[in-house]
Amino acid sequence: MKQLLDAAAAERQVLSRRLAEMFENARDFHVYVDADGVGGLVALHIDLIDLAEVRSLVVRHDLRGGGIGRLLVQAAIKEAKHLEMSRVYTFTRIPAFFERMGFVAVDRAELPYKAFKDCLQCPLFPGCDETALLRDLTDGIS
Ligand SMILES: CC(C)(COP(=O)(O)OP(=O)(O)OC[C@H]1O[C@@H](n2cnc3c(N)ncnc32)[C@H](O)[C@@H]1OP(=O)(O)O)[C@@H](O)C(=O)NCCC(=O)NCCS
């Protein structure tokens, strides 16, 4: 999991995560595994009573384009609904991918302060080039 995240972080696609941080948040992760090991991962990180972040989404290069990314995001959304979250959000440079999963681009000012918890450790801070997207989980769409 760390290797996949590190490789994507080196390409500035996701935020780097320290190993200790990954252990602390181990229960956030959904992991896709095949015969070659970890094929993909995503994390659902709870911020507030009704708000969680979908983050650390990476699919192994050889599996990309095969629907694993969608499966992982769907798993995170399913868990968020199970936990009675009303909204999930993400920050991304590929908004079109998340729009396919029902997320909608929003002004980042719409997100609560807690959503910016990781910004200080981002190498791009304060020059963020990511889009904030929200998915309403009360819309009745699975
Ligand atoms: C983004 C990523 C997770 C997608 O995983 P994947 O398994 O290749 O995606 P899927 O095959 O499930 O694609 C689902 C849909 O999204 C589309 N899609 C895939 N990558 C996309 C991208 N970069 N931009 C826009 N749409 C994308 C697919 O065409 C597919 O569309 P469809 O519904 O019309 O069939 C993967 O490319 C990856 O790991 N990228 C590097 C890390 C990264 O950028 N993570 C996101 C950080 S926010």
Ligand as a Chemical Component Dictionary entry (heavy atoms), coordinates in Angstrom:
data_LIG
# 
_chem_comp.id                   LIG 
_chem_comp.type                 NON-POLYMER 
_chem_comp.pdbx_formal_charge   0 
_chem_comp.three_letter_code    LIG 
# 
loop_
_chem_comp_atom.comp_id 
_chem_comp_atom.atom_id 
_chem_comp_atom.alt_atom_id 
_chem_comp_atom.type_symbol 
_chem_comp_atom.charge 
_chem_comp_atom.model_Cartn_x 
_chem_comp_atom.model_Cartn_y 
_chem_comp_atom.model_Cartn_z 
_chem_comp_atom.pdbx_ordinal 
LIG C1  C1  C 0 -7.411  7.664  -11.233 1  
LIG C2  C2  C 0 -7.305  6.160  -11.094 2  
LIG C3  C3  C 0 -7.494  5.747  -9.646  3  
LIG C4  C4  C 0 -8.423  5.537  -11.960 4  
LIG O1  O1  O 0 -8.439  4.152  -11.732 5  
LIG P1  P1  P 0 -8.897  3.157  -12.902 6  
LIG O2  O2  O 0 -9.041  1.798  -12.306 7  
LIG O3  O3  O 0 -8.002  3.313  -14.058 8  
LIG O4  O4  O 0 -10.331 3.779  -13.258 9  
LIG P2  P2  P 0 -11.578 2.984  -13.852 10 
LIG O5  O5  O 0 -11.105 2.006  -14.874 11 
LIG O6  O6  O 0 -12.407 2.466  -12.731 12 
LIG O7  O7  O 0 -12.362 4.170  -14.573 13 
LIG C5  C5  C 0 -13.702 4.500  -14.280 14 
LIG C6  C6  C 0 -14.141 5.588  -15.253 15 
LIG O8  O8  O 0 -13.328 6.760  -15.068 16 
LIG C7  C7  C 0 -12.657 7.105  -16.291 17 
LIG N1  N1  N 0 -11.298 7.561  -15.935 18 
LIG C8  C8  C 0 -10.254 6.813  -15.548 19 
LIG N2  N2  N 0 -9.188  7.600  -15.301 20 
LIG C9  C9  C 0 -9.592  8.875  -15.550 21 
LIG C10 C10 C 0 -8.929  10.128 -15.497 22 
LIG N3  N3  N 0 -7.639  10.240 -15.142 23 
LIG N4  N4  N 0 -9.639  11.242 -15.798 24 
LIG C11 C11 C 0 -10.941 11.158 -16.165 25 
LIG N5  N5  N 0 -11.615 9.968  -16.240 26 
LIG C12 C12 C 0 -10.940 8.861  -15.937 27 
LIG C13 C13 C 0 -12.650 5.819  -17.092 28 
LIG O9  O9  O 0 -12.575 6.093  -18.477 29 
LIG C14 C14 C 0 -13.981 5.197  -16.697 30 
LIG O10 O10 O 0 -15.004 5.856  -17.425 31 
LIG P3  P3  P 0 -16.374 5.129  -17.859 32 
LIG O11 O11 O 0 -17.259 5.213  -16.656 33 
LIG O12 O12 O 0 -16.880 5.951  -18.979 34 
LIG O13 O13 O 0 -16.039 3.722  -18.235 35 
LIG C15 C15 C 0 -5.937  5.646  -11.636 36 
LIG O14 O14 O 0 -5.738  6.120  -12.952 37 
LIG C16 C16 C 0 -4.762  6.059  -10.788 38 
LIG O15 O15 O 0 -4.376  5.354  -9.855  39 
LIG N6  N6  N 0 -4.166  7.256  -11.089 40 
LIG C17 C17 C 0 -3.028  7.747  -10.350 41 
LIG C18 C18 C 0 -3.421  8.230  -8.967  42 
LIG C19 C19 C 0 -4.481  9.306  -9.022  43 
LIG O16 O16 O 0 -4.478  10.207 -9.848  44 
LIG N7  N7  N 0 -5.415  9.210  -8.052  45 
LIG C20 C20 C 0 -6.494  10.151 -7.907  46 
LIG C21 C21 C 0 -6.112  11.131 -6.875  47 
LIG S1  S1  S 0 -7.445  12.233 -6.457  48 
# 
loop_
_chem_comp_bond.comp_id 
_chem_comp_bond.atom_id_1 
_chem_comp_bond.atom_id_2 
_chem_comp_bond.value_order 
_chem_comp_bond.pdbx_ordinal 
LIG C1  C2  SING 1  
LIG C2  C3  SING 2  
LIG C2  C4  SING 3  
LIG C2  C15 SING 4  
LIG C4  O1  SING 5  
LIG O1  P1  SING 6  
LIG P1  O2  DOUB 7  
LIG P1  O3  SING 8  
LIG P1  O4  SING 9  
LIG O4  P2  SING 10 
LIG P2  O5  DOUB 11 
LIG P2  O6  SING 12 
LIG P2  O7  SING 13 
LIG O7  C5  SING 14 
LIG C5  C6  SING 15 
LIG C6  O8  SING 16 
LIG C6  C14 SING 17 
LIG O8  C7  SING 18 
LIG C7  N1  SING 19 
LIG C7  C13 SING 20 
LIG N1  C8  SING 21 
LIG N1  C12 SING 22 
LIG C8  N2  DOUB 23 
LIG N2  C9  SING 24 
LIG C9  C10 SING 25 
LIG C9  C12 DOUB 26 
LIG C10 N3  SING 27 
LIG C10 N4  DOUB 28 
LIG N4  C11 SING 29 
LIG C11 N5  DOUB 30 
LIG N5  C12 SING 31 
LIG C13 O9  SING 32 
LIG C13 C14 SING 33 
LIG C14 O10 SING 34 
LIG O10 P3  SING 35 
LIG P3  O11 DOUB 36 
LIG P3  O12 SING 37 
LIG P3  O13 SING 38 
LIG C15 O14 SING 39 
LIG C15 C16 SING 40 
LIG C16 O15 DOUB 41 
LIG C16 N6  SING 42 
LIG N6  C17 SING 43 
LIG C17 C18 SING 44 
LIG C18 C19 SING 45 
LIG C19 O16 DOUB 46 
LIG C19 N7  SING 47 
LIG N7  C20 SING 48 
LIG C20 C21 SING 49 
LIG C21 S1  SING 50 
# 
